[in-house]
Amino acid sequence: MPAVHHKLLLEDALQDSPQTRSLLSVFEEDAGTLTDYTNQLLQSMQRVFGAQSEMGLATQQLSQQLLDYEKKNFAMGKGDEEVITTLQKFARTVEELNALHTDLANQMADSMVFPLIQFREKDLTEISTLREIFGIATDEHEASMVKYSRLPKRKENEKVKGDLVKEVAYTRRKQHQASMQYYCALNALQYRKRVAMLEPMLGYTQAQVKFFKKGMELVTKKMDTFLSSVSNMTHNIQAQLDSDAEGMRMSQRELLSVEDTVYMPDKDPDPVSRSLIQKSGYLNIRNKTGLVTTAWDRLYFFTQGGNLMCQPRGAVAGGMVLDLDNSSVMAVECEDRRYCFQITSPTGKTSMILQAESKKEYEEWICTVNNISRQIYLTENPEAVAIRLNQTALQAVTPITSFEKRQEGSPNPDRAKPGGVHCSAGDSQGSGASLEPEDLIAPGTPIQFDIVLPASEFQDQNRTGGRRTNPFGETDDDSSSESGDSLLQQVFAVRFLGCMAVRCGDNQEVIYEVMRQVLAARAIHNIFRTTESHLMVTSSSLKLIDPQTQVTRIHFQLGEVRQFAAHQENGRLMGLVVEDPDWSQGDQEGAPPSYSAFVFESNTEGEKICYTINLAKEIVEAKKDPEALAELMKSMPLTNDGKFLLLEAETGDPTNGEGQEDLESEA
C-alpha cells in the first residue's frame, strides 16, 4: 500500500519561510503536472468512449498513456511504485481487450469518464482557486507590512499605529487561514491523485469483465485477484485520506485557537535572548535605487557559521551576504524608521542597514551578530561560551550612563571623587608579580559612557571675549599664547567610549583592564551609540573638542598624562591615565594622587595618537635644553610656521560633516 512521504506542515504556515515556500512550489509543480496529465488521460478516455469505430486505436493510445505515468517524473512521485506497476498491468489488459469496447459506451461513461471529470472539475479546480486566494492574501499581507514598516516613532501616531497593527493582524490571520486551507488541499491531492488514477481504470476493467465474462473466463480468472487488490488499495488510500484530513482539521482548529497577539508585530512576550549564535527571520534591507533615492525590501535572513545569509522567496537555497567575523554592529537612525541597525565589515568598505520587525528581534539580531563577530561559534560549546561571557561581563562591571552627581566637598562637579590605594612607579615596576585586577581598579567602580558638559562651563566658554578652539591649528589675531607658542598641534577624530577611576597610574596594564571592563559593559547593556569628537594634541596639553560647537569638553595638561597605550589586538583603541591633583583626597599633605583612565576609539590607528603624545612629551623635555630642542627640530619635518609636521597625519577633513552624526563604536 503506497504512503504519502511528503506533506506541507500546517505549523509552518504562519512563519511562511522560504523553505516552506520552496516546498510549496514543489507541490504546485506536482499539481500542475497532474493537471496536464489528467487532461491528457481524460481526452484519451473520451476518445475511447466516443470513437467506437476506432476503438482499437483509442484503447491503444489509452494503454500508452497509462505507461507514460512512470515517465512523467512527478515531483512528489515517491511512493507511487505500486501505482505505476498497477497501471502497467492495466495497460497490458487494455491491449488485450481493445476489440471488445463497442457495446460498453454507457458503462464506460459511468465508471471511467465521469470519475476523472469529477476529479478534474472538483479537486484540481479547487486547487487553482485556493492558489489564487492564497496569492491575494499574501499580497495584502505584504502591503500591510510595508505600511507598518514605514510607521514613524512619533507619539502622535499612536492611533495610526493601532490601526496598522490591527490591519497587519487581520491580513496575517487571513493569509494564515488561506495558506492552511491551501496546504490541506495540496496534501489531500496526493491521495486523491492516486484514487483518481486507479478508480476509472478499475471501473473500466470491471465493465469489460462483466460484458465479456462468458467469453473471457480465462482472462477473468487471472484478473479477479488483481482487481480485488486494486480495489482494496483504493479503499485503503481513501481511508488514509479521511484519517489524515481529520488530523489536519484538528490541527487547523488548534492552530487557529491562539491569541491574537500571535499575529501582531512587536507583541512577543518572550524575553530577549542575548546569548544566541544563530538567528533567522524576515528583515527589511535598505537598497539604493539612485543617487538620493532608496527602497526597502523584505527578505529572509539567517546566520550560518560566521556568515549572514539571505534567501529570497522561491529560491532553493540562500546566498552569503556578509562575513560577520570581526564585523561591527550598531543601532542607527534611518529615514524615521524604528528598529534599524547597521552591520559593517572589518575593513569598513561594506555595510548594510537592516530593519527588524519588533524590538525583541532588533535586540536579538544585534546580540547575535555581536556574538558571531567574536567567533564564539568556533568553540566546542558555543551556546555555553556565549552565556558565560555575558554573565561574566555582567558581574564584572556596574556601568552608569552619565557622570555621578557631585558629592558634598568634591572640588570637581563633573566627577565622583575616586578613592582607593595608590601605586607608585617603584611599587609597580619593582614588584616581580603581576598585579591583580583588584589592585588596578577598585571593585564596583562606576563607568561613565558620556561626557556631560555643565551648563555653567559651557556658558563660560561662549561668553563675550571667549574663544573656541580651532581644530585646524589656525590662529586669529587675538589667539592665546598657548596656540601661538605650541610647536605641535595635531587633531584626531575619536569617539569617547568610557572612563573610570583607577588605583594605579604607573602601570600600563591598568589601561588594558579599563578597556576590557568598558567594552564588556557596553556589550552587556547594549550601549552602541557614541559621538565623534576631535582630540587635539599640542606640546602643552590634550583637548577633547566638540566638532559642532568647538567647545572644549575635556582639557588635560600634558604633565597630567601618566600613561598611554594602544590596544594590543584592536589597533583602533587607545587609552590614557590622567592624574589630577584637584582630585586628591582632600588637601592633606602627602595624600596619594587620584587617577582616571579614559578609553577612546580612533578612525585610524591608536598608535598614531600615542606616537603624537610621546612626541609632545619629548618636546616638553627638549624645551628645557635649547640644544636638545634644536636637534629634535632638525630630525623632524616642520611646517611653514615652524611647527612639527607628522608625515602620517590622519587623513580626511575633520569638518566634512561626517563627525556630526552619532556613530557606534566598532569595539
Disulfide bonds with the S-S distance in Angstrom:
none
